[in-house]
Amino acid sequence: MRRTVKSAPQSIWYALVYLFLLLCMYLMLMSSLTYMYICDQGKIYR
């Protein structure tokens, strides 16, 4: 199999999708932790 120019953008797209999934997981984790923290500190906001 010869390496052509088309293989480079494909790997770049795979890397972008992988980073996007990691970012989504990180945002979900941070949002859930923030929600739990706000629920624990809910007396302050009342």
C-alpha positions as CSV (number, residue, x, y, z in Angstrom):
1,M,0.0,0.0,0.0
2,R,1.4,3.4,-1.0
3,R,1.0,6.4,1.2
4,T,-0.9,9.0,-0.8
5,V,-1.9,12.5,0.1
6,K,-5.4,11.4,0.9
7,S,-4.2,9.4,3.9
8,A,-3.0,12.6,5.7
9,P,-6.4,14.4,5.9
10,Q,-8.1,11.2,6.9
11,S,-5.8,10.8,9.9
12,I,-6.3,14.5,10.7
13,W,-10.1,14.0,10.7
14,Y,-9.7,10.9,13.0
15,A,-7.6,13.0,15.4
16,L,-10.1,15.8,15.3
17,V,-13.0,13.5,16.0
18,Y,-11.1,11.8,18.8
19,L,-10.3,15.2,20.4
20,F,-13.9,16.3,20.0
21,L,-15.1,13.2,21.8
22,L,-12.6,13.8,24.6
23,L,-13.7,17.4,24.9
24,C,-17.4,16.3,25.1
25,M,-16.6,13.8,27.8
26,Y,-14.6,16.4,29.7
27,L,-17.4,19.0,29.4
28,M,-20.0,16.4,30.6
29,L,-17.8,15.5,33.6
30,M,-17.1,19.2,34.5
31,S,-20.8,20.1,34.1
32,S,-21.9,17.1,36.3
33,L,-19.3,18.0,39.0
34,T,-20.4,21.7,38.9
35,Y,-24.0,20.6,39.2
36,M,-23.3,18.4,42.2
37,Y,-21.2,21.2,43.8
38,I,-24.1,23.7,43.2
39,C,-26.5,21.3,44.7
40,D,-24.3,20.8,47.8
41,Q,-23.8,24.6,48.1
42,G,-27.5,25.3,47.3
43,K,-28.1,27.0,50.7
44,I,-25.8,29.9,49.6
45,Y,-27.8,30.6,46.5
46,R,-31.1,30.7,48.3
